[in-house]
């Protein structure tokens, strides 16, 4: 054992905090104290470099604050069943009331091989016709279905796409059971990963078909939403929050995942604020990297003073103009997609501000 011990502070003061981030010379450590016994492991988690010293203690295991990976606070070994995933650990001793750490005698970090998530595969468009995905954000009980104007018009769009020879699929968010975003980005930009951390940690999370469609399969997406209190549906926003992991790849890895893809929207409601809803959707999908056809949405609303849903339903169901408008929206989107698919996207897009510079910090 090397005798190059580093004094990191007063033992009484350091023992007052069960877990803390600390410097031992040039090495950042997660220093823990339990039952009067100190432990020191490297501060960077094996997963994506989360700060272990800012996490919590679960018995003798340090829990990463980003994605809850666990490492023994003394040995650095992963939790039972995952011992082969280990972070460096360092000898600790107390002499004359001072805590000393020997970083020169640390163990080696080891990252156990993990099968990559299917979503993490390279993004390569397969040959074939234009592919159009419809995303329904209408919230309803599938056991007690009702008429949905946005769904009806979305069906007209997909039918027009199929008539044009496109491959189509419909994704209904109300049929998927998926977690709400847990705000990993609020902890650190790199804590919001691709594939989504929630998707990786919860195999039964069902947002995968949406990720597959947007990133790997579709050339065109058409999102249908009702208006709820002047906004898009709650399911739309629940989905949108989980899509931050796609946009965040630009910030953390300078990686634009959405290239040469088209988005368009169908907005229907018994209340007004069509333009406000459209503005949010346009802004959000533009940040993901989508492009838009001329006149990128169709909409219908009879306004606040005509909030009589039985008449609103009748108008949408029977409107030849609205259904033809939905079909034309699909055609415009497909025509733009066909042009885009004939171009070669730029390898790198220059951007300003925070998103212009990739965050390249990595675990030590």
N, C-alpha and C positions, 0 to 999 in steps of 0.2 A: 504494500500500500504506500502510495506517495504521501509524504508528510507536509505537503503544501496546503495547510489549513487556512481558510479565510474567515476572519472574524466578521460576523454579520450583525451583531448587536447583543443587547442585554437580554439574558434568558427570561427574566421575570416579565419584561415588557413584551417580548415576542410570544411567550406562552399564553398571554391574555387573549390572543386571537387564534381560533382553531385552524384557520387557513388563510394564507396571504401570499401575495406576489412579492418577490424580493430579488435583489441582485446579489449574487455571490461572485464578485469580480466582474468578468464580462458575461457571465452566464445568468440568465433569468431562471429562477427556481420557483416552484410552488412549495412553500414551507408550511408544514402542518404540525400541530401539537395536540396529542390526545393522551389523556392519562399521565401527563407530565413527560411524555416521550416525544421527541421531535422526529420528523421525517422530511426528507428533501428529494424532490424529483424535478425533472425539467419542466418548465412552465408551459411548453408548447404541446398541445394534444396531437396525437398521431393522425387524427382524422383530417382536419383542415387547419390545424395550428391554433385552435382556441386556447385562451389563457387559463390554464388549470388553476392557477393561484387565485383567480377571481370566481371560482366555482364554489362548491359546497362539499362537506364531508358526509359520506354515508358509511357509518362505522369506520373501517380502516381504508375506505376507498375515496379518492378524490373524484368528484363528478364534474366533468367539463361543463361550463355554463352555456356553451353553444349548442351542443347536440347530445349531451348527457353520456358521453363515453366515460368509462370508469377505469381508474388505475390505482393500484395499491399505493398508499401514501409513503411507504418505506421502500418496497422492492421495485415499484414502477410497473409491476406486472398488470395486465388487463384483468378484468373481473373474471370470476370462475367461468370456464368455458371459452375464454378469450385470452388466456394467459400469454399466448404467443405474440399478442400485440402489446408491446411494452415500451415505456419511455425511460430515458436514463434516470437512474437513481444515484444519490450521492451520500457518502458517509457523513454522519452528523455526530458531534459530541458537545458536551457542555463542560467548560473548564473555567474556574474562577468566576462563575456567574455569567460567562459569555458563551454564545452559540457559535460553534465553528463548523464550517462545511468544507469538505475536500472535493472540489470540482474536478481535480485532476484524476481522481480515482473513480470516476463515474462509470456506470455500466453503459452498454451500447443500446441505442434505440433500435427497435425491430418492428417493422410494419408487416404484419401477417398478410399474405395474399388474400384479397377479397374479390370475388367475382363481380365484374362491373355490372351496374344496373343496365338493363336493355335500352333505356332511354339515352345512355351515355355513348351509344355507338356513333360513328361518324355520320354527319348529315349529308346524305347523297340522294339526290332525286332519282328514283327508278324511272326507266323509260315507260311511256304510255301516254294516254290522253290526259287532258287537264283534269285534276281531281278537285272536287268541290265538297267542303264539309259545312254542313249547317249546324249551328249551335243554338239550341233552344234554351233560354234562361227563364222560361215561365215556371213559377212555383205552383204546384198543385198536388193534391193527393191522387196518386195513380189509381187508388181503389174507388175514388169518386171523381172521375174525370169530368171536365167541363170544356166548353168551347174556349179556345185561345186564339184571338185575332193574329197575334204575332206568329204563332205556330202555323196557322192556316196559310198565311202569306209566305212563310218560310218554305212550306211544302210546295207552293207554286213556284218558288225560285228553284228548288231542287229538281222539280219536274222539268222545268225549262232547261236546266243544265243536262239532265239525262237525255232529253230530246236532242240536244246538241252533240251527244256522243261522249259526254264526260262521265267519269266515275264519280259517284256521290255517296255520302254517308250522312246520317243524322245523329247528332249527339244531344240527348236530353239531360240537362243537368239535374232535373228533379228525379231522374232514375239512378243517379250516382250518389253514393255515400262517400263524401270526402271531408276531411278536416278543414277547419278554417285556418288561415295563415296564423302562425304562432309568433310572427314578428322577429324572426332571426336577424333580419337586416337591421333592426333597431339595436342589436347587440354589436354588430360590426358588419361592414359590407361583405366581407369574406365568409360570414356565417350564413349568408343566403347563397346556397349552392345550386349547381345544376348537376344531376337531377335534383329536384326540390328535396330538401332535408327530410320533410315530412313523408314524401313518397319513399325515400330510402329507409326510413325508420319504421314505417307502418305499411307492411305488405298489403293490408286489406284496404288501404286508401284507394279510392276509385277515380282519382282525377287523371290517371295515366292515359285513358283514351283521348282526353283533351290535349295533353302534352304531345302524344303521338301525332294527332291530327295537325296541330299548329306547326310543330317543328319538323316532323319527318314525312308526313303523308300529303297533306293538302297543298294545292297551289292557290286555292281561293277559299276563304272562309266567309260565311254569311251568318252574322249573329242577329238573332231575333230577340227583342225584349219588350215587355209591357212597360208602361210608365206607372210607377208607384210613388205617390206623393212628390211628383215632379222630378223623379230620378229613375234610372234603370232599375231593374228588379234586384232584390237582395241576393239572389243566386248569381246574377251577373257580377256584382261586386265581390262576392265570396270567391268566384273564379278569378276575377281580375287580381285580387290580392295575391293569390297563389301563382300568378303568372309573372310576378316580379322577378322570380329566379331566372327567367329568360332574359329580361332586359338587363338584369344585374351582371350578366356575363360580359357585357360591354365594359362595365366599370372595373370588374375584377380581373378580366383576362383579355380585354380588347377583342372580344369574340362576338361578332354579329351573327346570331343564330337564325334570324328571319331574313332571307334574301329572295328577291324576285317573287314575293308572295303578295296576294291582294286580299284586302278586307273590305266588306260592305255590310250595311246594317238595315234592319227592319225594326221600326219603332212604332208601337201602337199603344194607345192608352185612352182611358176615359177622362183623363185630365190633360192639361196643356203642359208646356215646357219641352216640346219636341226638340227645339234647337239647342237647349241646354243639355239634354240627354245626348244628342248627337255630338255636341262639342266635346263632351267628356270622352265618349267612345272613340272619336277621331283622334283626339290628343293621346289617349292611352295606346291605341294600336299603332299609331305613328311612332311612339317611343319604342315599341317592340320591334319595329322595322318594316311594318306592312306598308304597302302602297295602295292608293285608292283610285277607283275609276272616276270619271267625271260624273258628278251628281251621285255621291257614294252612299246615299241612304234614301229610303222611302219611308213615309210616316203617315199616321192618321191620328187625329184627336178631335173630339167634338168640344173640348174645353170644359172649364170648371162649371159653368152655368148649365151645361148639358150633360151632367154626370148621371145619365140614366142608362145603365149598362145594357139593358135588354135592347135598346135602340142602337147602342154602339155595336153590339154583337151583330145585329141585323145588317147594319151598314157595311161592316167589314166583310161579312160572309157573302153578301150579295153584290159587292162592288166589283164590276168588271174592270174598272180602271185600276183599282188597287192590286188585283191579282195579275193583271197584265203589267203593271208597274213593277211588281215583284219579279216577274219573268224577265223583264227588260233589265232590271238591276243585275240579275244573274248573267245575262248576255253581255252587258257592258264589262262586268268583272272578268268574265272568261276571255273576252277579246283583249283586255289589257294583259291578262295572264299569258295569253299566247304570244304577245309581243315581248313581254319580259323574259319568257323562257328562251327566246332567241338571242338574248344578250348574255354576256359574261359579267357577273357581278364583280365589283371592285374588291380586291383582296383586303384592302384596308380603307376605312372611311374616317376622315379627319373630323373630329368633333371638338367643341370648346368646353371649358369648364371642367368640373370634376370628372365627367365621363370621358374626357379626352386622354386621361392618363390611367393606365391599368395599375391596379394595386397588386404589386408583385411580391409582397412579403410572404415568406414561407417559413414553416417550422424549422428550427435548427436541429 
